[in-house]
Amino acid sequence: MRIAVALVYFSMGLSFASWASRIPDIKTALNLNDAVFGSILFALPVGQFLMMAFSGKLVTRFGSHRVLSFALPIYTICLSNIGLVTAGWQLAIALFLFGVSGNVCNISINTQGISAERLYDRPIMSSFHGSWSLAGFTGALIGLAMINLKVPPYWHFVTVILIVWIIVWINYPFLVRANHNPAKGEPRRKFFGKPDKMLVQLGIIGFCSMASEGAMFDWSGVYFKDVVHAPASLVILGYTSFMIMMATGRFVADYFTSKIGRKLLLQICGLIISTGLFTSVLFPYLIPATIAFMLVGIGVSSVVPTVYSAAGRHSKIPPGIALATVSSVSFLGFLMGPPLIGYISAAFGLRYSFAVIGFFGIGIFFMVPWIKLLQSETVKS
């Protein structure tokens, strides 16, 4: 069961990494400048954000395993559509649909992770996110091979479809069958109600991390191409190094959480994120920038798994809805981060935009001590 859940995390990570690995190619093929491309990138997180209110309800009502069985295949089809675009407006539509389907996958997959963690009765959430990051590394390597073989993005993405569909078909019978059955005395929640304060606090921490992740996912390849001036075959090196260290950090995060606690771990992660981004700005050369992006990967590795795991332990809100609330705030980082980089880059240069994003890690460091729920294992209202 744990392997099956890890593999669906891997499948989604592979799909997203496949898109990220071809961003420089697609941007160049469409002849888009940084500002226009940054605006188009809005479409993906907008799709994610608009679907969040519905994803939690779908997962809660029908069960994460059922929702996942159709959401993940649709996600890969939306990925392949990106490979067919020939104009900026087409890319915007394709990314919007990719974001809509991706959010349904995100909520259902993380609900699976929370359910599995409860069954094991010990921290394993970070290892699931490690599988997602490992898939990112794998996707980056596949992307590197496809680029060097001059395979068009569409056929690259079709290959990923086949891999993901096989994984889903084999592992679906082994997913966690866990539905939320409200107790008789539990109050009925409004579809659009006031969000829980503690979940919003978690979301703000996730926001800072996801803004940094968004910078890596959407702009690392462009940064290495335009600022670092890496050879064409090494443009993807920054993204790959980031994904390797993010995966590594997530596989060991549960251990460090038990040793030093959530608050201290998150504060350390915040400082590492800022150090990495500022280093890439001060030393925009191949080796220093690669090491800098590795630091960013280590820094962001533990943040999202920690806040998602805490959200899933809420005693009065179903995991699917709790995750949707935290994700709604967190994904504003994805919504704002990449386009913000584009606008600042157009006005002052890409290096300055990465410096601005670096302050989000400092924000994590100073905000964590004020969030009391990170001190406890169980979230209560």
C-alpha positions as CSV (number, residue, x, y, z in Angstrom):
1,M,0.0,0.0,0.0
2,R,2.8,2.5,0.9
3,I,4.6,1.7,-2.3
4,A,1.4,2.2,-4.3
5,V,0.8,5.6,-2.8
6,A,4.5,6.6,-3.3
7,L,4.2,5.6,-7.0
8,V,1.2,7.9,-7.6
9,Y,3.2,10.7,-6.1
10,F,5.9,9.7,-8.5
11,S,3.5,9.8,-11.4
12,M,2.4,13.3,-10.8
13,G,5.9,14.5,-10.2
14,L,7.0,13.0,-13.4
15,S,4.3,14.7,-15.3
16,F,5.1,18.2,-13.9
17,A,8.8,17.8,-14.3
18,S,8.3,16.9,-17.9
19,W,6.6,20.3,-18.5
20,A,9.3,22.1,-16.5
21,S,12.1,20.5,-18.4
22,R,10.8,21.8,-21.7
23,I,10.0,25.4,-20.6
24,P,13.1,27.0,-22.2
25,D,12.4,25.2,-25.5
26,I,8.7,26.2,-25.5
27,K,9.5,29.8,-24.6
28,T,12.0,30.0,-27.4
29,A,9.8,28.3,-29.9
30,L,7.0,30.8,-29.2
31,N,9.4,33.8,-29.2
32,L,8.1,35.2,-25.9
33,N,9.9,37.8,-23.8
34,D,10.2,37.4,-20.0
35,A,7.2,39.7,-19.2
36,V,4.8,38.1,-21.7
37,F,5.9,34.6,-20.7
38,G,5.5,35.5,-17.0
39,S,1.9,36.6,-17.7
40,I,1.2,33.3,-19.5
41,L,2.5,31.4,-16.5
42,F,-0.3,32.9,-14.5
43,A,-2.7,30.5,-16.2
44,L,-1.4,27.3,-14.5
45,P,-1.7,28.4,-10.9
46,V,-5.0,30.2,-11.7
47,G,-6.4,26.9,-12.8
48,Q,-5.1,25.3,-9.7
49,F,-6.5,28.0,-7.5
50,L,-10.0,28.1,-9.0
51,M,-10.4,24.4,-8.7
52,M,-9.4,24.2,-5.0
53,A,-12.8,24.9,-3.6
54,F,-14.2,21.9,-5.6
55,S,-11.3,19.5,-5.2
56,G,-11.6,19.1,-1.5
57,K,-15.4,18.5,-1.8
58,L,-14.8,15.9,-4.6
59,V,-12.2,14.0,-2.6
60,T,-14.3,14.1,0.6
61,R,-17.5,12.9,-1.1
62,F,-16.1,10.2,-3.5
63,G,-12.9,9.2,-1.9
64,S,-9.4,10.1,-2.9
65,H,-8.7,6.7,-4.6
66,R,-11.7,7.1,-6.9
67,V,-10.9,10.7,-7.8
68,L,-7.3,9.8,-8.4
69,S,-8.2,7.1,-10.9
70,F,-9.5,9.6,-13.4
71,A,-7.8,12.8,-12.4
72,L,-4.2,11.6,-13.0
73,P,-4.8,10.2,-16.5
74,I,-6.6,13.5,-17.4
75,Y,-3.6,15.4,-16.0
76,T,-1.3,13.7,-18.5
77,I,-3.6,14.4,-21.4
78,C,-3.5,18.1,-20.5
79,L,0.3,17.8,-20.4
80,S,0.4,16.5,-23.9
81,N,-1.7,19.4,-25.1
82,I,1.0,21.8,-24.0
83,G,3.2,20.1,-26.6
84,L,0.8,21.1,-29.4
85,V,0.7,24.8,-28.8
86,T,1.9,27.2,-31.5
87,A,0.9,30.6,-30.0
88,G,1.0,32.2,-26.5
89,W,-2.7,32.2,-26.0
90,Q,-2.8,28.5,-26.8
91,L,-0.1,27.9,-24.1
92,A,-2.2,29.9,-21.6
93,I,-5.3,27.7,-22.2
94,A,-3.2,24.5,-22.1
95,L,-1.6,25.6,-18.8
96,F,-4.9,26.6,-17.3
97,L,-6.3,23.1,-18.0
98,F,-3.1,21.6,-16.7
99,G,-3.6,23.5,-13.5
100,V,-7.2,22.5,-13.1
101,S,-6.5,18.8,-13.4
102,G,-3.3,19.1,-11.4
103,N,-5.1,20.5,-8.4
104,V,-7.6,17.6,-8.3
105,C,-4.6,15.3,-8.4
106,N,-2.7,17.2,-5.7
107,I,-5.6,17.1,-3.2
108,S,-6.4,13.5,-3.8
109,I,-2.8,12.3,-3.7
110,N,-2.0,14.2,-0.5
111,T,-5.2,12.8,1.1
112,Q,-3.9,9.4,0.2
113,G,-0.6,10.3,1.9
114,I,-2.3,11.5,5.0
115,S,-4.5,8.3,5.2
116,A,-1.4,6.1,4.8
117,E,0.5,8.1,7.5
118,R,-2.4,7.5,9.9
119,L,-2.4,3.8,9.2
120,Y,1.4,3.6,9.9
121,D,1.1,5.9,12.9
122,R,4.4,7.5,12.3
123,P,5.8,10.4,10.1
124,I,6.0,9.2,6.5
125,M,4.5,12.2,4.6
126,S,7.9,13.7,3.7
127,S,9.0,10.4,2.1
128,F,5.9,10.5,-0.2
129,H,6.8,14.0,-1.2
130,G,10.3,12.7,-1.7
131,S,8.9,10.3,-4.3
132,W,7.4,13.3,-6.1
133,S,10.8,15.0,-6.0
134,L,12.5,11.9,-7.2
135,A,10.1,11.9,-10.1
136,G,11.2,15.5,-10.8
137,F,14.8,14.3,-11.0
138,T,13.8,11.5,-13.3
139,G,11.7,13.8,-15.4
140,A,14.6,16.2,-15.7
141,L,16.9,13.4,-16.9
142,I,14.3,12.2,-19.4
143,G,13.9,15.8,-20.5
144,L,17.6,16.2,-20.9
145,A,17.7,13.1,-23.1
146,M,14.8,14.2,-25.2
147,I,16.3,17.6,-25.7
148,N,19.7,16.2,-26.8
149,L,17.9,13.7,-29.1
150,K,15.9,16.7,-30.5
151,V,12.5,15.0,-29.7
152,P,9.6,17.5,-29.9
153,P,7.9,18.3,-26.6
154,Y,4.6,16.6,-27.8
155,W,6.2,13.2,-28.3
156,H,8.2,13.6,-25.1
157,F,4.9,14.1,-23.3
158,V,3.2,11.2,-25.0
159,T,5.9,8.9,-23.7
160,V,5.2,10.2,-20.2
161,I,1.5,9.5,-20.7
162,L,2.2,5.8,-21.3
163,I,4.4,5.5,-18.2
164,V,1.9,7.2,-15.9
165,W,-1.1,5.3,-17.2
166,I,0.7,1.9,-16.6
167,I,1.6,3.0,-13.1
168,V,-2.0,4.0,-12.3
169,W,-3.5,0.8,-13.7
170,I,-1.1,-1.4,-11.7
171,N,-1.3,0.4,-8.4
172,Y,-5.0,1.5,-8.2
173,P,-6.1,-1.7,-6.4
174,F,-3.6,-1.1,-3.6
175,L,-4.5,2.6,-2.8
176,V,-5.9,3.5,0.6
177,R,-9.7,3.2,0.7
178,A,-10.5,6.0,3.2
179,N,-13.6,8.2,3.0
180,H,-14.7,10.8,5.4
181,N,-17.8,9.9,7.2
182,P,-19.0,12.8,9.3
183,A,-20.2,12.1,12.8
184,K,-23.8,12.8,13.6
185,G,-22.9,15.7,15.8
186,E,-20.4,17.3,13.4
187,P,-21.7,20.6,12.0
188,R,-22.3,20.8,8.3
189,R,-19.7,23.1,6.7
190,K,-20.7,25.8,4.2
191,F,-19.3,25.4,0.7
192,F,-17.7,28.9,0.9
193,G,-17.2,29.6,4.6
194,K,-14.7,31.4,6.7
195,P,-11.4,29.5,6.6
196,D,-9.9,28.0,9.8
197,K,-7.3,30.4,11.2
198,M,-4.8,27.7,11.9
199,L,-5.0,26.4,8.4
200,V,-4.5,29.8,7.0
201,Q,-1.3,30.2,9.1
202,L,0.0,27.0,7.7
203,G,-0.9,28.2,4.2
204,I,1.2,31.4,4.7
205,I,4.3,29.3,5.5
206,G,3.5,27.1,2.4
207,F,3.1,30.3,0.4
208,C,6.7,31.4,1.0
209,S,8.0,28.0,0.2
210,M,5.9,27.6,-3.0
211,A,6.9,31.0,-4.3
212,S,10.5,29.8,-4.1
213,E,9.6,26.4,-5.7
214,G,7.8,28.2,-8.4
215,A,10.9,30.2,-9.2
216,M,12.9,27.0,-9.6
217,F,10.3,25.1,-11.6
218,D,9.5,27.9,-14.1
219,W,12.6,30.0,-14.3
220,S,15.6,27.9,-13.3
221,G,16.2,26.8,-16.9
222,V,15.8,30.3,-18.2
223,Y,18.2,31.6,-15.5
224,F,20.9,29.1,-16.5
225,K,20.4,30.0,-20.1
226,D,20.2,33.8,-19.9
227,V,22.1,34.7,-16.7
228,V,24.6,31.8,-16.1
229,H,25.1,31.4,-19.9
230,A,25.3,27.6,-19.5
231,P,26.0,25.5,-22.6
232,A,22.7,24.3,-24.3
233,S,23.2,20.8,-23.0
234,L,23.6,22.0,-19.4
235,V,20.7,24.5,-19.3
236,I,18.7,22.0,-17.3
237,L,21.5,21.5,-14.8
238,G,20.1,24.0,-12.3
239,Y,16.7,22.5,-12.3
240,T,18.1,19.0,-12.0
241,S,20.4,19.9,-9.1
242,F,17.4,21.6,-7.3
243,M,15.2,18.5,-7.8
244,I,17.9,16.1,-6.6
245,M,18.4,17.9,-3.3
246,M,14.7,18.5,-2.8
247,A,14.2,14.7,-3.1
248,T,17.1,13.9,-0.8
249,G,15.9,16.4,1.8
250,R,12.4,14.9,1.8
251,F,13.6,11.4,2.3
252,V,15.4,12.4,5.5
253,A,13.0,15.1,6.7
254,D,10.9,12.8,8.9
255,Y,14.0,11.8,10.8
256,F,15.1,15.4,11.5
257,T,11.6,16.4,12.4
258,S,11.6,13.9,15.2
259,K,15.1,15.1,16.4
260,I,14.8,18.9,16.4
261,G,11.1,19.6,16.0
262,R,9.0,21.2,13.3
263,K,9.6,24.8,14.3
264,L,13.4,24.7,14.3
265,L,13.4,22.6,11.1
266,L,11.2,25.1,9.3
267,Q,13.3,28.0,10.4
268,I,16.5,26.3,9.2
269,C,14.8,25.6,5.9
270,G,13.8,29.2,5.5
271,L,17.4,30.4,6.0
272,I,18.7,27.8,3.5
273,I,16.2,28.9,0.9
274,S,17.4,32.5,1.2
275,T,21.1,31.6,1.2
276,G,20.7,29.6,-2.0
277,L,18.8,32.2,-3.9
278,F,21.1,35.1,-2.8
279,T,24.1,33.0,-3.7
280,S,22.8,32.4,-7.2
281,V,22.4,36.2,-7.6
282,L,25.8,37.1,-6.3
283,F,27.7,34.4,-8.1
284,P,25.9,33.7,-11.5
285,Y,28.4,31.2,-12.7
286,L,27.9,27.5,-13.6
287,I,29.3,25.8,-10.5
288,P,28.3,28.4,-7.8
289,A,24.8,28.7,-9.3
290,T,24.4,24.9,-9.4
291,I,25.4,24.7,-5.7
292,A,23.0,27.6,-4.9
293,F,20.1,25.8,-6.6
294,M,21.0,22.7,-4.6
295,L,20.6,24.7,-1.4
296,V,17.2,26.0,-2.5
297,G,16.2,22.4,-3.0
298,I,17.3,21.4,0.5
299,G,15.5,24.4,1.9
300,V,12.1,23.9,0.3
301,S,12.2,20.1,0.8
302,S,10.5,19.9,4.3
303,V,8.2,22.9,4.3
304,V,5.2,21.7,2.2
305,P,5.2,18.1,3.6
306,T,5.2,19.5,7.2
307,V,2.3,21.9,6.6
308,Y,0.3,19.4,4.7
309,S,0.8,16.7,7.4
310,A,-0.3,19.2,10.1
311,A,-3.3,20.2,8.1
312,G,-4.4,16.5,7.7
313,R,-4.4,16.1,11.5
314,H,-7.1,18.7,12.1
315,S,-9.6,17.1,14.4
316,K,-12.7,18.7,13.0
317,I,-12.1,19.2,9.3
318,P,-11.9,16.4,6.7
319,P,-8.4,16.0,5.3
320,G,-9.4,16.8,1.8
321,I,-11.0,20.1,2.8
322,A,-8.2,21.0,5.2
323,L,-5.6,20.4,2.4
324,A,-7.7,22.5,0.0
325,T,-7.6,25.4,2.5
326,V,-3.9,25.2,3.1
327,S,-3.3,24.7,-0.7
328,S,-5.5,27.7,-1.5
329,V,-3.1,30.0,0.5
330,S,0.1,28.1,-0.4
331,F,-0.5,28.1,-4.1
332,L,-0.8,31.9,-4.1
333,G,3.0,31.5,-4.0
334,F,2.9,29.7,-7.3
335,L,0.4,32.2,-8.6
336,M,2.5,35.2,-7.7
337,G,6.1,34.0,-7.7
338,P,6.8,33.1,-11.4
339,P,4.9,36.1,-12.9
340,L,6.6,38.4,-10.4
341,I,9.9,37.2,-11.6
342,G,8.9,37.9,-15.2
343,Y,7.9,41.5,-14.4
344,I,10.9,42.3,-12.3
345,S,13.1,40.7,-14.9
346,A,11.7,42.8,-17.7
347,A,12.3,46.0,-15.7
348,F,15.6,45.3,-13.9
349,G,16.9,41.9,-14.9
350,L,16.5,38.3,-14.0
351,R,19.1,38.4,-11.2
352,Y,17.2,41.1,-9.3
353,S,14.0,39.1,-9.5
354,F,15.7,36.0,-7.9
355,A,17.0,38.3,-5.1
356,V,13.4,39.4,-4.4
357,I,12.2,35.8,-4.1
358,G,15.1,35.1,-1.7
359,F,13.3,37.2,1.0
360,F,10.5,34.7,1.2
361,G,12.9,32.3,3.0
362,I,13.6,35.0,5.5
363,G,9.9,35.4,5.9
364,I,9.6,31.7,6.9
365,F,12.3,32.1,9.5
366,F,10.5,35.0,11.3
367,M,6.9,33.7,10.9
368,V,7.3,30.1,12.2
369,P,7.7,31.0,15.9
370,W,4.3,32.7,15.9
371,I,2.5,29.6,14.7
372,K,1.6,27.7,17.8
373,L,0.0,24.7,16.1
374,L,3.4,23.6,14.8
375,Q,4.3,22.7,18.4
376,S,1.7,20.0,18.6
377,E,1.1,16.8,16.7
378,T,-2.7,17.2,16.7
379,V,-4.4,20.2,15.3
380,K,-7.5,21.3,17.3
381,S,-9.9,24.1,16.9
